[in-house]
């Protein structure tokens, strides 16, 4: 029987293993999008003029606004991690909530952009799109596939960060144990970086 003054055994936390696992997961995401980037490059080299013409139909302003939104969300994500490292839980929660809201703003902007294309009959396998040159059909096919896949990653990121927000509220993420929030931040930063590549590929196609 243990004495009253005995200390409870320390909980082992494998922070190094958690980080390595997260980086391995992110590597698989890079491979996924990397394959799509290679496919885009191959078709763009084959149909440069059609890609340029189709790219001019995208809303450059919305693309830039969404870029600024995601860059700001990356900043608020980084500041949230910095805040919990300093023991400022409420500030960390506020900044994390801002990150999630900015993700929602990005999705709303993307929704209106997609709906504008649908309104003009531009969507995968639409009669309007299939009447266009093959290069433009490929461009919009890649556009909807890659930006749609990215949007799904934004949604997944928002869900992950919302869970992190709940853990912060319950003090399951603390100044001495914030690896979950840090890994969530890594995923969110990857989502933002992918968009940085998508912007010039589609909205600045030339």
Secondary structure, DSSP 4 states (H G I P E B T S, - for coil): ---TTPPPPPPP--HHHHHHHHHHHHHHHHHHHHHHHHHHHHHHHH-HHHHHHHHTTS-HHHHHHHHHHHHHHHHHHHHHHHHHHTT-HHHHHHHHHHHHHHHHHHHHHHHHHHHHHHHTT-STT-HHHHTS-HHHHHHHHHHHHHHHHHHHHHHHHHHHHHHHHHHHHTTSSBTTB-HHHHHHHHHHHHHHHHHHHHIIIIIT--
